[in-house]
Amino acid sequence: MDPSVTLFGMSETPNDPAGTTHQFKTFASQGQPDKSAGPSLALIVGIVAVVAIVAIIVVALMLM
């Protein structure tokens, strides 16, 4: 195969989609936020809503 042959559609310069080593080191040094600090607000609101709905159903059935 002739090394001077260029395929159509390929760029002349290599393009690494993963970025450079410097970019990776910067990303890795930032760290990830710790999400295990406690229960999420959405979970607490959901539990309170379910308890309220169950309480309303129980009261409605008792008044029948």
DSSP file (Angstrom, degrees, kcal/mol; ACC not computed):
  #  RESIDUE AA STRUCTURE BP1 BP2  ACC     N-H-->O    O-->H-N    N-H-->O    O-->H-N    TCO  KAPPA ALPHA  PHI   PSI    X-CA   Y-CA   Z-CA
    1    1 A M              0   0    0      0, 0.0     0, 0.0     0, 0.0     0, 0.0   0.000 360.0 360.0 360.0 135.6    0.0    0.0    0.0
    2    2 A D    >   -     0   0    0      1,-0.1     3,-1.6     2,-0.0     0, 0.0  -0.641 360.0-150.1 -78.7 121.2    1.3    3.4   -1.0
    3    3 A P  T 3  S+     0   0    0      0, 0.0    -1,-0.1     0, 0.0     0, 0.0   0.633  92.7  65.7 -68.4 -12.3    1.8    5.6    2.2
    4    4 A S  T 3  S+     0   0    0      2,-0.1     2,-0.4     0, 0.0    -2,-0.0   0.498  76.6 107.0 -87.0  -2.4    1.1    8.8    0.1
    5    5 A V    <   -     0   0    0     -3,-1.6     2,-0.5     1,-0.0     0, 0.0  -0.627  55.0-161.3 -79.3 129.9   -2.5    7.7   -0.5
    6    6 A T        -     0   0    0     -2,-0.4     2,-0.2     4,-0.0    -2,-0.1  -0.938  13.6-131.3-112.9 131.9   -5.0    9.8    1.5
    7    7 A L    >   -     0   0    0     -2,-0.5     3,-1.1     1,-0.1     2,-0.1  -0.566  29.6-108.6 -78.6 144.4   -8.5    8.6    2.1
    8    8 A F  T 3  S+     0   0    0     -2,-0.2     3,-0.1     1,-0.2    -1,-0.1  -0.459  99.9  26.8 -71.3 143.9  -11.3   11.0    1.4
    9    9 A G  T 3  S+     0   0    0      1,-0.3     2,-0.4    -2,-0.1    -1,-0.2   0.337  91.4 116.0  89.4  -6.9  -13.1   12.4    4.4
   10   10 A M    <   -     0   0    0     -3,-1.1    -1,-0.3     1,-0.0     2,-0.1  -0.773  65.0-121.3 -97.4 141.2  -10.2   12.0    6.8
   11   11 A S        -     0   0    0     -2,-0.4     4,-0.1     2,-0.1    -1,-0.0  -0.380  10.6-130.0 -76.5 157.6   -8.7   15.0    8.4
   12   12 A E  S    S+     0   0    0     -2,-0.1    -1,-0.1     2,-0.1    -2,-0.0   0.818  94.1  54.9 -74.4 -32.6   -5.0   15.8    8.0
   13   13 A T  S    S-     0   0    0      1,-0.0     2,-0.1     2,-0.0    -2,-0.1  -0.827  95.0-109.6-104.8 141.5   -4.5   16.3   11.8
   14   14 A P        -     0   0    0      0, 0.0     2,-0.6     0, 0.0    -2,-0.1  -0.455  27.7-155.8 -68.1 139.2   -5.4   13.6   14.3
   15   15 A N        -     0   0    0     -2,-0.1     3,-0.0    -4,-0.1    -4,-0.0  -0.931   1.4-159.5-120.0 106.6   -8.4   14.6   16.4
   16   16 A D    >   -     0   0    0     -2,-0.6     3,-1.6     1,-0.2     0, 0.0  -0.762   2.9-161.7 -87.7 111.1   -8.6   12.8   19.7
   17   17 A P  T 3  S+     0   0    0      0, 0.0    -1,-0.2     0, 0.0     3,-0.1   0.701  87.6  63.3 -67.1 -16.9  -12.2   12.9   21.0
   18   18 A A  T 3  S-     0   0    0      1,-0.3     2,-0.1    -3,-0.0    -2,-0.0   0.602 103.5-134.7 -82.1 -10.2  -11.0   12.2   24.5
   19   19 A G    <   -     0   0    0     -3,-1.6    -1,-0.3     4,-0.1     2,-0.2  -0.419  35.6 -43.9  88.7-167.0   -9.0   15.4   24.7
   20   20 A T     >  -     0   0    0     -2,-0.1     4,-2.0    -3,-0.1     5,-0.1  -0.495  48.6-109.9 -98.1 168.5   -5.5   15.9   26.0
   21   21 A T  H  > S+     0   0    0      1,-0.2     4,-2.6     2,-0.2     5,-0.2   0.878 119.8  55.3 -62.9 -37.7   -3.8   14.6   29.1
   22   22 A H  H  > S+     0   0    0      1,-0.2     4,-2.1     2,-0.2    -1,-0.2   0.911 107.0  49.4 -62.7 -42.4   -3.9   18.1   30.6
   23   23 A Q  H  > S+     0   0    0      1,-0.2     4,-2.2     2,-0.2    -1,-0.2   0.897 111.8  49.0 -64.1 -39.7   -7.7   18.3   30.1
   24   24 A F  H  X S+     0   0    0     -4,-2.0     4,-2.9     2,-0.2     5,-0.2   0.924 109.8  50.5 -66.3 -43.7   -8.1   14.9   31.8
   25   25 A K  H  X S+     0   0    0     -4,-2.6     4,-2.0     1,-0.2    -1,-0.2   0.892 110.7  50.2 -61.9 -38.7   -5.9   15.8   34.7
   26   26 A T  H  X S+     0   0    0     -4,-2.1     4,-1.0     2,-0.2    -1,-0.2   0.925 112.7  46.8 -63.4 -44.7   -7.9   19.0   35.2
   27   27 A F  H >X S+     0   0    0     -4,-2.2     4,-0.8     1,-0.2     3,-0.6   0.918 113.1  48.4 -62.6 -44.4  -11.2   17.1   35.1
   28   28 A A  H 3< S+     0   0    0     -4,-2.9     3,-0.4     1,-0.2    -1,-0.2   0.836 107.7  54.8 -68.0 -32.6  -10.0   14.4   37.5
   29   29 A S  H 3< S+     0   0    0     -4,-2.0    -1,-0.2    -5,-0.2    -2,-0.2   0.717  96.9  66.3 -75.5 -19.0   -8.6   17.0   40.0
   30   30 A Q  H << S-     0   0    0     -4,-1.0    -1,-0.2    -3,-0.6    -2,-0.2   0.851  91.9-159.6 -69.4 -33.6  -12.0   18.7   40.2
   31   31 A G     <  -     0   0    0     -4,-0.8    -2,-0.1    -3,-0.4    -1,-0.1   0.014  19.8 -78.6  76.5 171.3  -13.6   15.7   41.8
   32   32 A Q        -     0   0    0     -4,-0.1     2,-0.1     1,-0.0    -4,-0.0  -0.864  45.4-105.3-108.8 143.4  -17.2   14.8   42.0
   33   33 A P        -     0   0    0      0, 0.0     2,-0.8     0, 0.0    -2,-0.0  -0.404  37.0-113.2 -66.2 144.3  -19.7   16.3   44.5
   34   34 A D        +     0   0    0      1,-0.2     3,-0.4    -2,-0.1     0, 0.0  -0.692  35.6 176.9 -83.6 111.0  -20.7   14.0   47.3
   35   35 A K    >   +     0   0    0     -2,-0.8     3,-0.5     1,-0.2    -1,-0.2   0.388  65.4  81.1 -94.8   3.6  -24.3   13.2   46.9
   36   36 A S  T 3   +     0   0    0      1,-0.2    -1,-0.2     3,-0.0    -2,-0.1   0.117  56.1 109.3 -94.6  22.9  -24.5   10.8   49.8
   37   37 A A  T 3  S-     0   0    0     -3,-0.4    -1,-0.2     1,-0.2    -2,-0.1   0.762  92.4 -49.9 -70.4 -24.5  -24.8   13.7   52.3
   38   38 A G  S <  S-     0   0    0     -3,-0.5    -1,-0.2     0, 0.0     2,-0.0  -0.970  80.1 -42.0 171.6-180.0  -28.4   12.7   53.1
   39   39 A P        -     0   0    0      0, 0.0     2,-0.1     0, 0.0    -3,-0.0  -0.348  65.1-107.3 -67.4 148.3  -31.8   11.9   51.6
   40   40 A S     >  -     0   0    0      1,-0.1     4,-1.7    -2,-0.0     3,-0.1  -0.374  18.4-121.0 -76.5 156.4  -32.9   14.1   48.7
   41   41 A L  H  > S+     0   0    0      1,-0.2     4,-2.5     2,-0.2     5,-0.2   0.863 112.3  57.2 -63.8 -37.3  -35.6   16.7   49.0
   42   42 A A  H  > S+     0   0    0      1,-0.2     4,-2.2     2,-0.2    -1,-0.2   0.879 105.0  51.4 -63.7 -37.9  -37.7   15.0   46.3
   43   43 A L  H  > S+     0   0    0      2,-0.2     4,-2.2     1,-0.2    -1,-0.2   0.922 111.1  47.2 -64.7 -44.0  -37.7   11.7   48.3
   44   44 A I  H  X S+     0   0    0     -4,-1.7     4,-2.3     2,-0.2    -2,-0.2   0.923 112.8  48.6 -64.2 -44.8  -38.9   13.5   51.4
   45   45 A V  H  X S+     0   0    0     -4,-2.5     4,-2.2     1,-0.2    -1,-0.2   0.894 111.0  51.6 -62.9 -40.0  -41.6   15.4   49.6
   46   46 A G  H  X S+     0   0    0     -4,-2.2     4,-2.2    -5,-0.2    -1,-0.2   0.908 109.7  48.3 -63.9 -42.5  -42.8   12.2   47.9
   47   47 A I  H  X S+     0   0    0     -4,-2.2     4,-2.4     2,-0.2    -2,-0.2   0.919 111.7  49.6 -64.4 -43.6  -43.1   10.3   51.2
   48   48 A V  H  X S+     0   0    0     -4,-2.3     4,-2.2     1,-0.2    -1,-0.2   0.895 110.7  50.9 -62.4 -40.0  -45.0   13.2   52.8
   49   49 A A  H  X S+     0   0    0     -4,-2.2     4,-2.2     2,-0.2    -1,-0.2   0.908 110.5  48.2 -65.1 -41.9  -47.4   13.3   49.8
   50   50 A V  H  X S+     0   0    0     -4,-2.2     4,-2.4     2,-0.2    -2,-0.2   0.917 111.9  49.4 -65.0 -43.1  -48.1    9.5   50.0
   51   51 A V  H  X S+     0   0    0     -4,-2.4     4,-2.2     1,-0.2    -2,-0.2   0.904 111.3  50.0 -63.0 -40.8  -48.7    9.7   53.7
   52   52 A A  H  X S+     0   0    0     -4,-2.2     4,-2.3     2,-0.2    -2,-0.2   0.909 111.0  48.5 -64.3 -42.5  -51.1   12.6   53.2
   53   53 A I  H  X S+     0   0    0     -4,-2.2     4,-2.2     2,-0.2    -2,-0.2   0.918 111.9  49.0 -64.7 -43.3  -53.1   10.8   50.5
   54   54 A V  H  X S+     0   0    0     -4,-2.4     4,-2.4     1,-0.2    -1,-0.2   0.903 111.0  50.8 -63.4 -40.4  -53.3    7.6   52.6
   55   55 A A  H  X S+     0   0    0     -4,-2.2     4,-2.3     2,-0.2    -2,-0.2   0.902 109.5  50.1 -64.4 -41.1  -54.6    9.6   55.6
   56   56 A I  H  X S+     0   0    0     -4,-2.3     4,-2.3     2,-0.2    -1,-0.2   0.905 111.3  49.0 -63.7 -41.2  -57.2   11.4   53.5
   57   57 A I  H  X S+     0   0    0     -4,-2.2     4,-2.2     2,-0.2    -2,-0.2   0.913 111.2  49.6 -64.8 -42.7  -58.4    8.0   52.1
   58   58 A V  H  X S+     0   0    0     -4,-2.4     4,-1.8     1,-0.2    -2,-0.2   0.917 112.3  47.0 -63.2 -43.5  -58.6    6.5   55.6
   59   59 A V  H  X S+     0   0    0     -4,-2.3     4,-1.5     1,-0.2    -1,-0.2   0.902 111.6  51.4 -65.9 -40.4  -60.6    9.5   57.0
   60   60 A A  H  < S+     0   0    0     -4,-2.3     4,-0.5     1,-0.2    -1,-0.2   0.884 110.4  48.8 -64.5 -38.3  -63.0    9.4   54.0
   61   61 A L  H >< S+     0   0    0     -4,-2.2     3,-0.6     1,-0.2    -1,-0.2   0.842 109.5  52.5 -70.6 -32.7  -63.6    5.7   54.5
   62   62 A M  H 3< S+     0   0    0     -4,-1.8    -1,-0.2     1,-0.2    -2,-0.2   0.796 106.0  54.0 -73.0 -27.6  -64.3    6.2   58.2
   63   63 A L  T 3<        0   0    0     -4,-1.5    -1,-0.2     1,-0.2    -2,-0.2   0.560 360.0 360.0 -83.4  -8.3  -66.9    8.9   57.6
   64   64 A M    <         0   0    0     -3,-0.6    -1,-0.2    -4,-0.5    -2,-0.1   0.492 360.0 360.0 -75.7 360.0  -68.9    6.7   55.2
